[in-house]
């Protein structure tokens, strides 16, 4: 089935390069990976369904950092990891893979850089996070984000400034200084996103920082987290945290084999060697 052509692109949504549009077979492989049907039209309802399927099947995880695996911000390499190896990743990885899929289905997609708000209420470094501006066939704009861990279940209306109710909470996009936008969840700022489209290579420094800096929580902790139909499951080291219909459960996995089984059975990740945080594990918040 083919997708209907999209309308002309507004000035802040650049036309993707030819190399960023996957082949039909690559799109079909990605759809199989997330258990989704190819949409008839690149519209908002189809985007909602794809967003949900991605969150239910592709984990938010930082295992590569602790397995000694290189993280290359290259579309082919990231598709090989997420689709071919059936892994997940952090924001730069899974949102890039999702962007490539959406382009292959006829959506217009821009990469946006964002700065995550810390506990002290200040935004972090530039290129701290990647989010996606997606334009549908009808010209509607959505803020999609499958790489922020525990966040919105569905894309947010990029141009709406009122409350947006979602299974993940009540979200609001508000104007911020210098033309940026703040994304709030239940009244608390999550990240400040810039409207200017960026290229994948622009995020290299941010990805390097989160792989190597002691000021980033990623090198200091393990996280593998996945949305479920009834809540969320998170494995942080040997601690398995489940949230089911609002009820939180927690238990410590007693052996390496039990941990490997959890990665395989709960997240679809087969590991010969378990990731280890050098110097100890601190619990990680899945975002």
Wavefront OBJ file of the C-alpha trace (Angstrom):
o trace
v 0.000 0.000 0.000
v 1.343 3.459 -0.809
v 1.177 6.639 1.171
v -0.425 9.732 -0.310
v 1.959 12.614 -1.008
v 2.465 15.228 1.674
v 1.934 18.949 1.129
v 4.729 21.480 0.723
v 7.035 21.857 3.694
v 6.978 24.995 5.882
v 10.191 26.977 6.209
v 11.163 25.453 9.570
v 10.693 21.866 8.331
v 13.461 21.042 5.839
v 12.981 18.417 3.153
v 14.900 15.308 4.249
v 17.851 14.290 2.124
v 17.511 11.319 -0.209
v 19.841 9.235 1.980
v 17.502 9.611 4.963
v 14.575 7.916 3.197
v 14.704 4.133 3.714
v 13.862 1.520 1.113
v 10.509 -0.269 1.059
v 12.114 -3.412 2.513
v 13.714 -1.417 5.335
v 10.386 0.181 6.183
v 8.677 -3.221 6.187
v 11.403 -4.644 8.462
v 10.959 -1.749 10.890
v 7.185 -2.179 10.904
v 7.633 -5.876 11.686
v 10.043 -4.949 14.468
v 7.373 -2.872 16.219
v 4.412 -5.040 15.237
v 2.672 -2.362 13.181
v 0.774 -2.339 9.905
v 1.804 0.024 7.145
v -0.574 2.999 7.335
v -2.641 3.941 4.298
v -1.983 7.635 4.889
v 0.659 9.597 6.775
v -1.892 11.226 9.067
v -2.133 12.009 12.786
v -4.051 8.848 13.831
v -1.457 6.638 12.122
v 1.327 8.572 13.834
v -0.325 7.978 17.224
v -0.490 4.249 16.537
v 3.137 4.068 15.382
v 4.323 6.107 18.373
v 2.573 3.736 20.757
v 3.888 0.608 19.037
v 7.454 1.952 19.178
v 7.170 2.653 22.901
v 5.749 -0.828 23.547
v 8.483 -2.673 21.652
v 11.729 -0.641 21.587
v 13.293 -0.185 25.036
v 14.804 3.009 26.331
v 18.222 1.679 27.404
v 21.851 2.654 27.900
v 23.370 -0.848 27.873
v 25.871 -0.080 25.099
v 27.719 2.335 27.373
v 28.316 -0.485 29.882
v 28.958 -3.224 27.332
v 31.819 -1.348 25.693
v 29.845 -0.971 22.454
v 30.423 2.048 20.270
v 27.474 4.388 19.691
v 27.630 5.852 16.201
v 25.191 8.580 15.200
v 24.660 7.205 11.728
v 21.238 6.248 10.425
v 22.312 2.888 8.970
v 24.161 1.905 12.125
v 21.229 2.887 14.330
v 18.726 0.989 12.186
v 21.040 -2.011 12.377
v 20.931 -1.804 16.152
v 17.237 -1.037 16.698
v 15.743 -3.074 13.845
v 18.387 -5.657 12.949
v 19.675 -6.467 16.450
v 16.301 -5.742 18.100
v 17.864 -3.445 20.670
v 16.812 -0.071 22.044
v 18.889 2.954 22.962
v 18.766 6.422 24.408
v 17.144 9.440 22.784
v 19.592 10.022 19.922
v 19.315 6.398 18.850
v 15.633 5.521 19.113
v 14.298 8.897 17.982
v 16.595 8.837 14.947
v 15.399 5.343 14.049
v 11.784 6.456 14.466
v 12.419 9.524 12.293
v 13.774 7.350 9.473
v 10.717 5.087 9.655
v 8.333 8.035 9.557
v 10.087 9.566 6.553
v 9.794 6.249 4.775
v 6.041 6.356 5.387
v 5.617 9.870 3.971
v 5.859 12.101 7.044
v 8.045 15.207 7.134
v 10.368 15.002 10.124
v 12.807 17.458 11.691
v 15.255 16.711 14.485
v 14.970 19.209 17.347
v 17.540 19.751 20.077
v 16.339 20.088 23.643
v 17.782 20.722 27.110
v 16.435 18.587 29.947
v 15.479 20.326 33.183
v 17.438 19.062 36.182
v 16.281 18.698 39.774
v 17.349 22.272 40.464
v 14.985 23.521 37.751
v 17.613 24.634 35.244
v 17.926 23.278 31.681
v 20.965 21.140 30.917
v 23.572 21.328 28.173
v 22.732 22.083 24.528
v 21.850 18.909 22.592
v 21.027 17.258 25.902
v 18.085 15.540 24.223
v 16.596 14.916 20.782
v 12.892 15.237 19.982
v 11.041 15.109 16.654
v 8.823 17.610 14.881
v 6.557 15.587 12.592
v 4.291 17.037 9.906
v 1.379 14.896 8.735
v -0.176 14.676 5.284
v -2.761 17.263 6.373
v -0.070 19.697 7.517
v -0.695 19.087 11.237
v 2.425 19.321 13.394
v 3.190 16.943 16.254
v 6.010 16.727 18.790
v 6.956 13.043 18.811
v 9.358 11.565 21.355
v 9.976 7.838 21.822
v 13.326 8.466 23.521
v 12.589 10.138 26.853
v 11.692 7.073 28.878
v 8.618 7.667 31.025
v 6.924 10.456 29.064
v 3.859 10.971 26.859
v 2.312 7.885 25.304
v 1.197 9.765 22.201
v 2.684 12.657 20.214
v 1.808 16.138 21.445
v 0.161 18.822 19.323
v 3.120 21.097 18.596
v 0.959 24.197 18.113
v -1.424 23.698 21.059
v -0.690 25.835 24.144
v -3.393 24.430 26.407
v -3.480 21.221 28.433
v -3.024 17.998 26.480
v -4.280 14.942 28.339
v -2.380 11.734 27.751
v -2.126 8.356 29.548
v 1.278 9.573 30.765
v -0.113 12.728 32.396
v -1.304 16.216 31.534
v 1.141 17.888 29.158
v 1.456 21.476 28.081
v 3.765 23.208 25.586
v 4.465 26.801 26.593
v 6.481 29.655 25.164
v 9.999 30.001 26.612
v 12.769 32.614 26.335
v 14.433 33.268 22.970
v 11.634 31.626 21.014
v 12.079 28.168 22.528
v 9.299 25.990 23.941
v 9.055 24.269 27.331
v 7.357 20.892 27.571
v 5.591 20.455 30.926
v 4.200 17.277 32.444
v 1.691 17.684 35.273
v 2.936 21.248 35.686
v 6.633 20.318 35.940
v 9.046 21.368 33.140
v 10.555 18.344 31.385
v 12.710 19.901 28.677
v 13.193 23.091 26.669
v 13.062 22.450 22.937
v 14.412 24.669 20.198
v 12.298 25.179 17.082
v 15.205 25.253 14.627
v 15.682 21.942 12.740
v 19.038 20.224 13.236
v 21.076 17.541 11.499
v 21.981 14.241 13.136
v 25.665 15.165 13.255
v 24.809 18.179 15.421
v 24.008 15.812 18.309
v 27.466 14.191 18.363
v 28.767 16.292 21.258
v 25.635 15.680 23.341
v 25.830 11.936 22.772
v 29.540 11.927 23.672
v 28.814 13.859 26.869
v 26.139 11.405 27.965
v 28.401 8.453 27.194
v 31.472 9.746 29.026
v 30.845 12.588 31.469
v 30.659 11.879 35.217
v 28.082 14.677 35.328
v 25.714 12.569 33.217
v 23.742 9.838 34.963
v 24.083 7.431 32.018
v 27.705 6.333 32.681
v 26.889 5.978 36.389
v 23.803 3.788 36.113
v 22.112 1.056 34.127
v 18.623 1.420 32.753
v 16.413 -0.625 30.445
v 12.797 0.531 30.430
v 9.735 -0.267 28.356
v 6.135 0.899 28.276
v 3.597 -1.902 28.733
v -0.139 -2.102 28.124
v -0.698 -1.827 31.885
v 2.178 0.426 32.956
v 5.974 0.139 32.681
v 8.820 -2.256 33.404
v 12.335 -1.060 34.245
v 15.495 -3.033 34.954
v 18.180 -0.986 36.723
v 21.129 -3.262 37.341
v 19.587 -6.210 39.200
v 16.581 -4.215 40.409
v 13.396 -4.969 38.484
v 10.715 -2.311 38.892
v 7.191 -2.850 37.613
v 4.271 -0.450 37.495
v 0.914 -2.069 36.811
v -2.302 -0.020 36.859
v -0.631 2.477 39.188
v 0.743 -0.135 41.573
v 4.518 -0.225 41.958
v 6.469 -3.439 42.545
v 10.168 -3.979 43.065
v 12.429 -6.989 43.466
v 16.118 -7.821 43.217
v 17.115 -10.464 40.684
v 19.290 -13.008 42.430
v 21.564 -14.336 39.688
v 23.171 -13.436 36.383
v 21.016 -16.018 34.627
v 17.868 -14.437 36.077
v 19.026 -11.026 34.871
v 19.766 -12.360 31.378
v 16.329 -13.977 31.305
v 14.700 -10.681 32.295
v 16.486 -8.825 29.490
v 15.431 -11.532 27.016
v 11.866 -12.213 28.136
v 10.772 -8.709 29.171
v 12.726 -6.516 26.736
v 13.593 -8.867 23.857
v 17.333 -8.308 24.347
v 19.592 -11.373 24.208
v 22.888 -10.819 26.044
v 25.867 -13.156 26.316
v 27.541 -10.824 28.814
v 25.720 -8.625 31.301
v 26.474 -4.907 31.337
v 28.320 -3.717 34.425
v 28.706 -0.197 35.803
v 32.292 0.207 36.937
v 32.387 1.504 40.491
v 28.864 0.457 41.390
v 25.289 1.031 40.282
v 23.021 3.904 41.226
v 19.341 3.607 40.433
v 18.362 5.373 37.254
v 15.247 7.312 36.388
v 14.037 6.148 32.947
v 14.194 9.435 31.086
l 1 2 3 4 5 6 7 8 9 10 11 12 13 14 15 16 17 18 19 20 21 22 23 24 25 26 27 28 29 30 31 32 33 34 35 36 37 38 39 40 41 42 43 44 45 46 47 48 49 50 51 52 53 54 55 56 57 58 59 60 61 62 63 64 65 66 67 68 69 70 71 72 73 74 75 76 77 78 79 80 81 82 83 84 85 86 87 88 89 90 91 92 93 94 95 96 97 98 99 100 101 102 103 104 105 106 107 108 109 110 111 112 113 114 115 116 117 118 119 120 121 122 123 124 125 126 127 128 129 130 131 132 133 134 135 136 137 138 139 140 141 142 143 144 145 146 147 148 149 150 151 152 153 154 155 156 157 158 159 160 161 162 163 164 165 166 167 168 169 170 171 172 173 174 175 176 177 178 179 180 181 182 183 184 185 186 187 188 189 190 191 192 193 194 195 196 197 198 199 200 201 202 203 204 205 206 207 208 209 210 211 212 213 214 215 216 217 218 219 220 221 222 223 224 225 226 227 228 229 230 231 232 233 234 235 236 237 238 239 240 241 242 243 244 245 246 247 248 249 250 251 252 253 254 255 256 257 258 259 260 261 262 263 264 265 266 267 268 269 270 271 272 273 274 275 276 277 278 279 280 281 282 283 284 285 286 287
